[in-house]
Amino acid sequence: MLAGCSEIDYSSVTSDNSADTSSNGETSVPQASIVTENKTKEYKINKSNFSYVLEAEKTEGTKLISDDRKYSGEGYITVGAYKSVSFDMEVPSTQFYDIAITALSDDGGSITLIVDGDKQINSENGSYKRMNGELYGAYNIVQSDTFESHSLCPVYLTQGTHRITLQTVKNSVSLDKITVKNTEKAADKRYSQAGTWISGKDVNTDRIELMDYLKSIYGRKTLTAQAVTPNTNTEIDAIVKNTGRFPAIRASDLRYYTASGAKLVKNNTDIQLSQEWAKNGGIVSYAWYWYTPIGKTTFYREESTFDIGAAVSDYEDLAVMNEESLAQLLEDETISEECYAVLSDMDAIAKQLSVLKDSGVTVLFRPLPASSAGLYWWEKNSKTYKWLWQTMHRRFDELYGLSNLLWIYTADIDPQMFPGDDYVDIVGCDVYDNTDTAHLAAMYATDSLSLNKRMLALTECAVYPDPDIMARDNAMWLWTAMWNGKYLINESGELTGDYISVEQLKKFYNHEATVTRDEIGKQKE
């Protein structure tokens, strides 16, 4: 289930670089004793042939629908928004299974697959109840009046009886039948086939070395990453205190470095914190949740009156014009005020990234995160999104010479949003479902958007995946980054345990399948 970032509230965590962070940007909390590295758990596999078909109308508590649509059996059922249907199924062997549904949706919908749920719990955003259990992901059903078969990913089931639940999370979905058969574990070939070419014109040795290192561990190890509250290391302090390890990647946000964003904070020290992080051997990552250049300071579409469509211009070489030339074009009314404001914000961010370049810091740069719900003002449509991305890429690369960037695209389920092969180096996705599963279905969906050409990262999540399950399902993300604030800590900077327990955190940071900061560069074959 691909999802954009949920409501981000930094108000409960201080943005002053003081309380939990020392003056040189390094954590000042005492380190816990590093526990012995956890070995990867071995999961039993006993292959056997299996085939099972269930007509959806045979499930309990459902209403048969018979009309002129083409379906199998006596008819079909419709599962309303946030409703579910469950059934029990006995499998003869412990192995991977393909659970396919034949479905349609009049409005385009999504329906999740949950295994062995036995009670209802709150969804991550609290807007509905869902079954607990192992949540594998969502079948995304495009708008259609014809039933089609949809597979999700290989599902690991132990021998015996399992409770299978299908629950809609977007609009209603009609189900004709469910088909289950044995299948193979997810293949390794997507790791070896992922490309390592780098977008941009300038050659940068450090950037090439980082990409080569990422490729060397892809499919074997996952880099630990933590999103921080900008201008602090508060989340990292809590991790070090409880696990004894630093994440390999410090992931922050450039939102406060534009004119509108700067009004919201007293001190912008995040670039300095990243410089210190890199000096101490860590990898630097930046998202850019972009506050609107004009009008109300927000990045949510429904709260904004800023029209990105008014900023789009086909003026030749606009992307590489300097600030003086742009000012003249604005004065001549050749470009709009919206266009000038967008490019001015780009310049403000480029200047900060230039500071990191001058310090020899390579950045995993993740601008314009895309959501499946079109939450943000920059997601008006694919045309404006691509114009923004491609203009930014050209401006940063050709005008500012920012050859220290690896460009990370956070995937939308709509393939039309993909900025293009020449503008993306790595593809990520954000998953907020409050489970520690491996999110293999999200990996499959993300992989298809880039035509299996890019390495894949879990760029945001509510909970770190269990590394044993990642290895079991062969869902070895390049890195996984748990989101900041309430997902990890309270107002005092202490772990809350609301989303991830201390034991889960220790396991993730002290596991042979994950890479912490002290281990960077030690995993090459």
Buried (B, 14 or more C-beta within 10 A) or exposed (E): BBBBBBEBEBEEBBBEBEEBBBEEBBBEBEEBEBBEBBEBEEBEEEEEEBEBEBBBBBBEEBEEBEEEBEBBBEBBBBBEBBBBBBBEBEBEBBBBBBBBBBBBBBEBBBBBBBBBBEEEEEBBEEEBEBBBBBBBBBBBBEEEEEBEEBBBBBBBBBBEEBBBBBBBBBBBBBBBBBBBEBBEBBEEEBBEEBBBEBBBEEEBEEBBEBBEBBBBBBBBBBBBBBBBBBBBBBBBBBBBBBBBBBBBBBBBBBBBBBBBBBEEBEEBBBBBBBBBBBBBEBBBBBBBBBBBBBBEBBBEBEEBEBBBEBBBBEEEEBBBBEEEEBBEBBEEEEBBEBBBBBBBBBBBBBEBBBEBBEBEBBBBBBBBBBBBBBBBBBBBEBEBBBBBBBBBBBBBBBBBBBBBBBBBBBBBBBEEBBBEBEBBBBBBBBBBBBBBBBBBBBBBBBBEBBEBBBBBBBBBBBBBBBBBBBBBBBBBBBBBBBBBBBBBBBEEBBBBEEBBBEEBBBBBBBBBBBBBBBBBEEBEE
